[in-house]
């Protein structure tokens, strides 16, 4: 049976889109895995190791000593992480103050032992070597 050309085009489009969705899912999984592994270091108070595992633009903007100091004064007082739930994630190719690239901006609702609910925003990026690494990390109180 011979398919009309328009059906071949439709089928090719469907398979191509399915492939792109699959690639996007793989990137999201890799980015989320990188974020979770990095957060495990931060949760354990291993701030130097989290800096070592961060993206090259992150390390260019923040020294290891600055990172350790910021996390020791800002994150450590919150206490142990008690729960973390995925809130939102979005793919971006440009972010304010960051080089063009491939990013996922991921938000979690997080509860720490010594604070009210927080929103953690962690931004993995596809680094120069093709590995997803964290390029940004921010926390704010959860007002929702």
N, C-alpha and C positions, 0 to 999 in steps of 0.2 A: 504494500500500500504506500502510495506516494503522498506526502503531506504538502498542502499548499504552502507557498513561501511565507505568507503572513503567519501561519501557525508555527513554522520553524522559527521565525523571529520572536514570537511570543514565548515559545519554549526556551529559546536561548536567553531571553530576558529573565525568565523565571529562574533558570539555573544560575545565571550570573548574579542576580539579586540574592538568591539563597547562599551562594558562595560568599558574597560580601557580608551578609548577615552572620554567617559562620565565622568569618575573619573578625568581625566586630566583637562577636561573643568571645572568641579566643583572646582578643586583646583585652577585653573587659576582665576576663578571668585572670589573665596574667597580671594586669594592673592591680586587681583586687588582691590577688595572692601576694604581690610585692608589698602592698599597703598593710596587709594583715601581718606579714612577717616583720615588717618594720615596726608596726605598733607593738608587737610582742616584745621587741627590744626596749622600746620606750616604757611599756608597762612594767618591765623588769628593772627599770632604772639604769639600763645600759645605754646611756646617752652617747658615750664615745662611739660605741659600736653602731648606734643608729646613724650617727654622722658618717661613719665609714661606709655605710650601706646606702647613703643618700646619693642623689643624682649629681653630676658634675656641676650644673649651674647652682645648685644648692650650696655645694662646698665652695664655689667661687664667691658667693655672697656672704657666707657665714663661716667663721673659723670654728674649729672644733671647741676651742675654749669658750667662745661666745655661745655656742650651742649648749654646751654643758652648763654654763652659768644660767642661761635663760630657762632651761628645763629644770634645773635644780631649784630655782626660785619660783617658777611659774607652775610647773607640773607636779613636782614632788609633794608640795603641800596638799594637793587634792587627795592624796592617799591612793590606796589600791583601787584599780579598776574593778567594779563589781558587775557591770553589764554593758554590752555594746550591741546596738541594733542598727542595721543598715537603714538609712533614711532615704538617700537619694544618690544618684550617680549620673554624671553627664560627660560626654566626650567633647573636648575642645581642641582647637588647633592654635588658638592665641589666647593669652591671658595677660592682664595688665602687668607690666614690669618684667615679663618673662619672654625669652626668645620664642619665635614661632616653633611649633613642634606638635607632637601628639600627646595629649594629656587626658586623664580622667579626673574629674573633680568629684570626690566621693565624700558623702556626709554620713556620720553615725550619730545616733542619740546614745550618749554614754553617761553612766552613773558611776561616780567615784565615792569612796568611803567618806570623804570629808567635804563634800560639796553637793549642791543641788545638781539637777540634770544639766548636762552640757551638750553642745553640738561640736563635734570634732569634724574638721574639714581637712582631708588629706588628699594631696594631689600627686599621684604617680605620673611620671612622664616616660616616654620612650627615649632612653639616653643614647648617646652617640654610638655606643657599642651594640645597640639593638635590645638592650635589657631594660625592663620597666623598673624604675627606681623612684623613690619619693623626692619630689621637688618642692613641696610645701606642706606645712602643717599649722593649723590654727584652731583655737578653741574659743568658744563663747558660751555664755549661759543660754540654756534652752528656755525660751520665753513662751513656747507654744503650749 
